[in-house]
Amino acid sequence: MFVGIVAEYNPFHNGHAAQLAAARAAGADCIAVAMSAGAVQRGEVPILPESVRVRAALASGADLIAALPAPYACAGAEAFAAAGVRLLAALGCDTLAFGAETPDAARLMDAARLLLSEKINAELRKNLDAGQTFAAARAAAAETACPGMGALLREPNNILGVEYCKAILTQNAALTPLPLPRLGTGHGGTTGQHGAVAMASAGYLRTLPVCDWAPFVPASAQELYRQAEQDGLLRSSVKFDAALLALLRTQTAADFAGVRSVNEGLEHRLADAVRIAADREELYSLLKTKRYPHARLRRLALDAALHIPPDLPPVPYIQVLGAKQQALPRLKQAALPAGTALADLQRTGQAAERIGNLHSKMVDFSALCRDKTRPMGLAFTTKPVVL
């Protein structure tokens, strides 16, 4: 069984190691990960560079890690899931493993089919017109059409799991969903326990100093994290604030109008907020409305800063960030151009060149946001991790 996982590993922790172990216990003889690179879905810079997160995952059971290019990594759930499914299907994975509050593949696929049908469209539009967020409006519409489905669609991991199932259906991907129960702590929770193993969400870990991560991450990962901290590779919130606002302040409402996620006059609201916001949190606060959740506004700000367009092509290549030697032959059967050098992959077509440039721009931005500023061009010059 060739299992694929879509992940951020921001940072890699005991829950992620347990997921890899569960996939192995379910019969995986090879595990590939499509890992967010350059940006994460929260609309932020990853807390650690790709090379550190790749080494942590390979040391704890992953066999091959491909970049989920930054323009897709910081997209909404539907586009994020679609990109991950396309990458893993193209690699030749036959199974897609993911965490879910409702680890019932049939039920999640039923929810995906419901959302892809037209049964909820009228109710969804009515709920949106009433001022509900998209997620709340969709869950309520699904509940009206199929009692019990609304509760499933209010759980964060289920929501992403259903998006994976939708992508499998719409892409006709040869992937069997393998939902796994989330262990120890819920999405965005603080700490928990799974047997003798301490668990904490990635969000909680990002609020702690690295020295306090030790109980919640594999020992091999903690060594990597300590070294990364010494090398100045941790994300600096102060630098992130300054870099984001600097880029936004060079633009106008007209510039913002051509950016992904911008509609309904948000370009004017963003232009006004940028003029006075002193940091990211104040910017998000100024942008916030009942209609738009915080996560969308974070993505909006990053998209606007780096001018990510709305019309991205499907993922055009597979860039391998790291692998174990025995997994590398899998690339010979890949259905997309695959390799370790972004420059070579960009030469495979116009879409590849375009996505490679957008990805590199985000990696360069990320390099500005470390405790120790890193050089440009890392998307091209960082060597893959091969064990």
Protein Blocks (a to p, Z undefined) as FASTA:
>chain_A
ZZddddfklacdfklmmmmmmmmmnopabdcddddehiafkopacfbdfklmmmmmmmno
pabdcdddfklmmmcfklmmmmmmmmmmmnopabdcdddfblcfklmmmmmmmmmmmklm
mmmmmmmmnopafklmmmmmmmmmmghjlmmmmpfklmmmmmmmmmmmmnopabdcdddd
dehiaghiabdcehjbccddfklmmmpcfklmmmmpcfklmmmmmmmmmnopaccfklmm
mmmmmmmmmpcfklmmmpghiaghlmmmmmmmmmmocbfklmmmmmpcfklcfklmmmmm
mmmmnopafkbccdfbdcdfbdcfklmmmmmmpcbdcdfblklmmmnojklmmmmmmmmm
mmmmmmmmgfbacdehklmmpccddZZ
